[in-house]
């Protein structure tokens, strides 16, 4: 059996958790055929509203040794290629879904607008968005 790349596995796990969450809400869910879009999924929360875009991220514990306590974070950069990474821009997606074994969060774009590298979703500031 071939070993699964852990980052691919974790990304697939986060996407499946989003699908479960969206279906629990009674929403329609779709995925783009190509992975060239700045979003990972589409949702329609009711037939009367247009489709909205969702970026799906896997949360992780930061390993930065300068922190006094570990903190649950989500990276906010496109592309894995370090030279070509860039922050998300207005219009790239409408919602951000974050998954970790300790919880799921669902944020509107406005909550992360202007963030350049990551957000610490483990802080109480984001408790309202835990789903």
Secondary structure, DSSP 4 states (H G I P E B T S, - for coil): -PPPPHHHHHHHHHHHHHHHHHHHTT-EEE--SSTTSS-SEEEESSTTS--EEEEEEE-EE---TT-SS--EEEE-EE-S-GGG-EE--TTS-SEEEEEETTEEEEEEGGGTTT--SEE-TTSGGGGGGB-
